[in-house]
Amino acid sequence: MKLPHEFYQLPFSFDVGQLTKEIEQFTESDWVTHHEGFQGNSAIPLISVNGEFNNDFKGPMKPTLALDKSPYIKQILASFGEVLSRSRLMRLSPGAQVPLHSDINYHWYKRVRVHIPITTTEQVQFFCHDKQVHMGAGECWIFDSWKHHKVENNSDQYRVHLVIDLAGSSQFWRTVFQHSRSIVDDQSTALSSQFVGFNPDLPATFITEQFNSPLIMPAAEVEYLTNELLTEINHNAQNTTEEVSAFRLLMAEFVADWRVLWLQFECTKAGWAHYHALRQQTMVKASQCAKSLQLMHSGSAIKAFEQLVVVACMNIELSEQYQGSNKSAAATPNVVAKSGVGKNHPAKAATATTASPIAAPQSRNSPCPCGSGERYKACHGKVS
């Protein structure tokens, strides 16, 4: 999420000893290597899609078996009083690093990752844009994940953080902006923190995300997200006028045609082939007319457009979940207790043959049902 400053220390602290006891119960086989193969990076999912050991962003979030064995971590999660998303223990090996990157997909645009260090040393440094900090054990931090960031573990010990993804209620953001401390603030005055200790008799109840990706994104949100990208592109003086103008025109046409489709089909299956054709054609055009455009501090504008809008605006792999919710009398929050489309008629340019005959799996990271051996997102779910 974009933030006014790179780092904020939140006014909470936690029992490092108790946290250490809980992570020591896990064996080496419990730690899952990073899904992109980052050397020395591993994790244990605590809240994930369907409570499974995955790295997915879309779908109902549920606690994993690892979280069920961690009573203090459950109490920490509950202490925030927020609707929780992907959460995990993240480990960085001695001498390893989290490579420089920015989080520009749909999940991260309006979510922050709360970091609670458990095992660390001062040789572990977190970099974000032009700032860096050492997050001390038992402290609580958030950072601007939209900017380029990295982590270096220059020690001979493992670094382990508890990380919690959330969008944040108004109360959470009041705490951030009124009671937390950014690294540009006066550091001579100690931050007044609330200590959250372990109480073995305290039930831990929290709510997890259930609907975190739209089946088909409404036109208003598509317009909002593209305008956000255009604002960043306009503020980067290194971008050429020609590419900025071409991308602005393409985004206006994409939003207009998406709105026309939405007015005809909304989320119904009859429109899926048309939505898919429009986003494919737009992605091809964007790659041709604006391939050099850069955001302010986050890298390629085309990559951001793909991850933030194109991939996120259509999630038909979630159709069964949404159909099931529509059949219910009311949606119940998941409370977890301790136990070139045609100018005038966009739909007419897409034919029935555009629709994929392959049924989408629930996760885009799942194997493609066609039997190719590729992930669905790289095969029949590919958008460009």
C-alpha positions, 0 to 999 in steps of 0.5 A, spaced: 500 500 500 502 507 498 503 510 505 505 518 506 512 515 509 516 509 508 516 506 515 511 506 521 512 503 527 506 501 531 504 502 538 504 495 540 509 490 543 509 483 544 512 477 548 518 475 544 520 469 548 513 466 547 513 467 540 520 464 540 517 458 543 511 457 538 516 457 532 521 452 535 515 447 535 516 447 527 521 442 524 525 444 517 520 440 513 514 445 515 518 451 512 516 452 505 521 455 500 519 461 496 514 460 490 519 465 486 525 461 488 528 466 492 534 463 495 534 463 503 527 465 503 521 460 506 515 461 510 509 457 514 502 459 512 498 461 518 492 464 514 491 462 507 486 461 501 482 455 504 487 454 510 492 450 505 499 451 504 499 456 498 501 463 496 494 465 493 491 471 494 484 470 491 479 466 495 476 465 502 482 466 507 482 460 513 487 458 518 492 453 517 494 447 521 500 451 523 496 456 526 491 452 530 498 449 534 500 457 535 495 459 541 499 466 542 500 467 535 492 467 534 491 472 540 496 477 537 492 476 530 485 477 534 488 483 538 488 487 532 481 487 531 481 487 524 479 483 518 485 478 516 488 476 510 494 472 508 498 471 514 505 467 515 511 466 519 517 468 514 524 466 515 530 469 512 537 465 512 543 467 514 547 471 509 540 471 505 536 477 502 529 479 500 531 481 493 529 488 491 522 489 488 515 492 489 508 489 490 504 492 485 498 487 484 491 488 486 492 485 493 497 489 495 494 496 493 489 497 499 493 492 504 499 493 508 503 487 511 504 488 519 511 485 521 512 483 528 520 481 528 521 474 532 528 472 531 533 478 528 539 482 529 541 489 528 545 486 522 538 485 519 536 491 515 529 493 511 530 498 505 524 501 502 526 507 497 531 511 500 530 509 507 532 503 511 531 501 518 532 495 523 525 492 526 527 490 533 524 483 536 517 484 539 516 491 535 510 492 530 512 495 523 508 497 517 511 500 510 510 502 503 510 496 499 508 500 493 515 503 493 521 498 491 524 495 497 528 489 500 531 486 506 538 484 507 540 479 513 547 480 514 548 476 520 549 468 522 542 467 524 535 466 521 531 472 521 523 470 523 518 475 522 510 474 523 507 478 518 499 479 517 496 482 511 490 487 512 486 492 509 485 496 515 479 499 518 478 507 520 480 505 527 487 502 525 489 507 520 487 512 526 492 508 530 497 509 524 497 516 523 495 519 530 499 514 535 505 511 531 511 513 529 515 514 522 522 514 521 522 521 519 519 523 526 523 525 532 526 518 535 529 521 541 522 520 545 520 513 546 514 510 543 508 509 548 507 502 546 501 497 548 504 490 550 500 484 548 502 478 552 500 471 552 494 469 556 493 461 556 485 462 558 484 468 553 480 465 547 482 468 540 477 470 535 478 474 529 475 474 522 478 473 515 477 475 508 472 471 504 471 476 498 477 479 496 477 479 488 471 481 484 468 476 479 468 481 474 471 488 476 465 494 476 467 499 471 468 504 476 473 501 480 477 499 473 476 507 472 479 508 479 485 504 478 487 506 471 487 513 473 491 512 479 496 509 474 496 515 470 497 520 476 503 516 477 506 516 470 504 523 469 508 525 475 514 521 472 518 527 468 522 521 465 516 519 461 515 521 454 509 525 452 508 521 446 508 514 450 504 518 456 498 520 451 498 514 447 497 510 454 492 515 457 488 514 450 488 507 451 486 507 458 480 511 456 478 506 451 479 500 455 474 503 461 469 506 456 469 499 453 469 495 459 463 499 462 459 498 456 460 490 457 458 491 464 452 494 462 450 489 458 453 483 462 455 485 469 458 478 472 454 473 468 457 468 464 455 470 457 459 476 458 466 472 460 468 471 453 467 479 451 471 481 457 477 476 456 477 479 449 477 486 451 483 485 456 487 481 452 487 486 446 488 492 451 494 488 454 497 487 447 496 494 445 499 497 451 505 493 450 506 496 444 505 503 445 507 504 452 513 499 453 518 504 456 513 508 461 515 508 469 511 509 475 514 514 480 518 509 485 515 502 483 518 500 476 514 498 469 507 502 468 505 496 463 507 491 469 503 494 474 497 495 469 497 488 468 498 486 475 493 491 478 488 491 473 488 486 467 489 480 472 485 483 477 479 485 473 476 478 471 477 472 476 472 467 473 476 461 477 472 464 483 465 463 480 463 457 484 464 461 491 460 467 488 454 463 486 454 459 492 454 466 496 448 468 492 444 462 494 445 463 501 440 468 505 445 472 507 453 472 507 456 470 514 463 473 516 468 467 517 469 468 525 475 463 527 475 461 534 481 459 538 479 451 537 481 492 439 474 491 441 468 494 436 468 501 437 460 502 438 458 494 440 464 491 444 461 485 445 460 483 437 467 483 436 468 477 441 465 470 438 463 464 442 470 461 440 474 466 444 471 463 451 476 457 453 473 450 453 477 449 460 474 450 466 478 454 471 480 451 477 479 455 484 486 458 484 490 461 478 496 457 481 493 450 480 495 446 475 491 447 468 486 442 467 488 441 460 493 437 462 499 441 460 503 441 466 503 448 466 499 453 472 493 455 469 495 462 469 501 461 465 496 456 460 489 457 459 488 462 464 494 467 461 491 474 459 497 476 454 
